[in-house]
Amino acid sequence: MSTEKENAMTPEQTADVTAAEPQEELSALGQVGATHEKEHLDFLTALVLIGISIAVIVTSQSYYQQQIKRKICSVFYESTGFMPTVFAGFLLVMSVALLVQSLRRADVKTRLTELKQAFGRTVRSKAVYKTLGGLAMFALYIYVLLGKLPFWLASVLILFATLLYSYFDRKNLPKVLLKSTLISVLAVAGIVALFQYAFSVPMP
């Protein structure tokens, strides 16, 4: 019966029914699903990352001022705070872009209301604790490792730890360890080669 009804519908009626149905969208990762359901989380993530970026930039400037007073360096790109400032600057730009995107379909008040409603579900999510762990590693890198270890060693260690933490798999642990090691070493080597040898910027 339903098939006969659909066949009997005019093209205009069919278009109206299609327009009334909930639309799904192909995401950047290729997954089809309801869209805009988690934009309030993008809003929260953007605010947190903006705060972290600003804190890192301010802290890096204090490193530079301390090293100027101790006559360890004479220009900013020679100081320990240079590379963290570069990374934090990129992070700040991307975070602001994420914030703007999250506010395209709703204002700040709406996003805050959505966050309040989702708070109970969010605090019970494993993803939240995983994210906090990643932020703790980032803070460890900025406030503890840099300045006490060579830049390349601190960067390799924290990148390796972050990859291992994010993609830990007990069944495939040797494979994960190998991949994390290779990515960490090659990524940091590329950064050092680019800045120190291509641009003649000494690493901290």
C-alpha positions in Angstrom: 0.0 0.0 0.0 2.7 2.5 1.0 4.5 1.8 -2.3 1.4 2.5 -4.3 0.8 5.7 -2.4 4.4 6.9 -3.0 4.0 6.0 -6.7 0.8 8.0 -6.9 2.4 11.2 -5.4 3.2 14.0 -7.7 6.9 15.2 -8.1 6.0 18.3 -6.1 4.6 16.3 -3.2 7.6 14.0 -3.2 9.9 17.0 -3.0 7.9 18.4 0.0 8.2 15.1 1.9 11.9 14.9 1.2 12.4 18.4 2.4 10.5 17.7 5.6 12.6 14.7 6.5 15.7 15.1 8.8 18.7 15.7 6.7 22.0 13.9 7.3 25.4 15.2 6.2 28.7 13.6 5.3 31.3 14.7 7.8 35.0 15.4 7.1 35.8 11.9 8.4 33.3 10.3 6.0 30.8 9.4 8.6 27.1 10.1 8.0 25.0 11.3 10.9 23.1 14.1 12.5 25.0 17.4 12.1 25.7 20.2 14.6 25.0 18.0 17.6 28.3 18.7 19.4 29.0 22.3 18.5 28.7 23.2 22.2 31.7 21.0 22.9 33.6 22.7 20.1 32.7 26.0 21.9 34.0 24.7 25.2 37.2 23.2 23.6 37.9 26.5 21.8 37.6 28.5 25.1 39.9 26.1 26.9 42.5 26.1 24.2 42.4 29.9 23.8 43.1 30.2 27.6 46.0 27.7 27.4 47.5 29.4 24.4 47.5 32.8 26.0 48.9 31.4 29.2 51.8 29.7 27.3 52.5 32.9 25.4 52.6 35.0 28.6 54.8 32.4 30.3 57.2 32.2 27.3 57.6 35.9 27.4 58.6 35.7 31.1 61.2 33.1 30.2 62.6 35.5 27.6 62.7 38.4 30.1 64.5 36.2 32.7 67.1 35.1 30.1 67.6 38.7 29.0 68.4 39.7 32.7 70.8 36.8 33.0 72.4 37.6 29.6 71.7 34.1 28.4 70.3 35.5 25.1 69.9 38.8 23.4 67.0 38.3 21.0 63.7 36.5 21.4 64.3 33.7 18.9 67.3 32.5 20.9 65.3 32.2 24.1 63.6 29.1 25.6 60.2 30.7 25.1 60.5 31.1 21.3 59.2 27.7 20.1 56.4 27.5 22.7 55.3 30.9 21.5 55.3 29.7 17.9 53.3 26.6 18.7 50.9 28.4 21.0 50.4 31.1 18.3 49.3 28.4 15.8 47.0 26.9 18.5 45.5 30.2 19.3 44.6 30.9 15.7 43.0 27.5 15.2 41.2 27.8 18.5 39.7 31.2 17.5 38.6 29.7 14.2 36.9 26.8 16.0 35.2 29.3 18.4 33.8 31.3 15.5 32.6 28.1 13.7 30.8 26.9 16.9 28.9 30.3 17.1 27.6 30.4 13.6 24.3 28.7 14.4 23.8 29.8 18.0 24.9 32.6 20.3 27.0 32.4 23.4 24.0 32.2 25.8 22.6 29.2 23.8 26.0 27.4 23.9 26.3 27.9 27.6 22.8 26.5 28.2 23.7 23.5 26.1 26.9 23.0 28.1 25.0 23.1 31.3 22.5 20.5 30.1 25.3 18.2 28.9 27.6 18.7 31.9 26.3 15.6 33.7 26.8 13.4 30.7 30.2 14.9 29.9 31.8 14.4 33.3 31.0 10.7 33.1 32.6 10.4 29.7 36.0 8.7 29.3 36.9 11.1 26.6 36.9 14.0 29.1 39.5 12.3 31.4 41.6 11.5 28.3 41.5 15.1 27.2 42.5 16.3 30.7 45.4 13.8 30.6 46.5 15.3 27.3 46.3 18.8 28.7 48.3 17.8 31.7 51.1 16.4 29.4 51.1 19.7 27.6 51.5 21.6 30.8 54.3 19.3 31.9 56.1 20.0 28.6 55.8 23.8 29.0 56.4 24.3 32.7 58.7 21.4 33.6 60.6 19.8 30.7 61.4 22.9 28.6 64.3 24.7 30.2 65.5 21.7 32.1 66.1 19.4 29.1 67.3 20.1 25.6 64.4 21.2 23.3 64.7 18.1 21.1 64.7 15.7 24.0 61.8 17.3 25.8 59.8 17.4 22.5 60.5 13.8 21.6 59.6 12.6 25.1 56.3 14.5 25.3 55.3 13.7 21.8 56.0 10.0 22.3 54.1 10.0 25.6 51.1 11.8 24.0 50.9 9.4 21.1 51.2 6.4 23.4 48.5 7.8 25.7 46.2 8.6 22.8 46.5 5.3 20.9 47.4 2.8 23.6 46.4 -0.7 22.6 47.6 -3.6 24.9 47.1 -6.1 22.1 49.2 -4.2 19.6 51.6 -2.6 22.1 54.9 -3.3 20.1 53.4 -1.8 17.0 52.1 1.2 18.8 55.5 1.7 20.5 57.3 1.5 17.2 55.0 3.9 15.5 55.0 6.4 18.3 58.8 6.3 18.5 59.2 6.9 14.7 56.7 9.7 14.5 58.2 11.5 17.6 61.7 11.3 16.4 61.0 12.2 12.7 58.6 15.0 13.6 61.1 16.7 16.1 64.0 16.1 13.7 62.0 17.8 10.9 61.2 20.8 13.2 64.8 21.2 14.3 66.1 20.8 10.7 63.6 23.4 9.4 64.2 26.1 12.0 67.8 25.5 12.9 69.3 24.8 9.5 66.8 26.1 7.0 66.0 29.4 8.8 69.1 29.6 11.0 67.0 29.9 14.1 68.8 28.2 17.1 66.7 25.8 19.2 66.4 26.6 22.9 
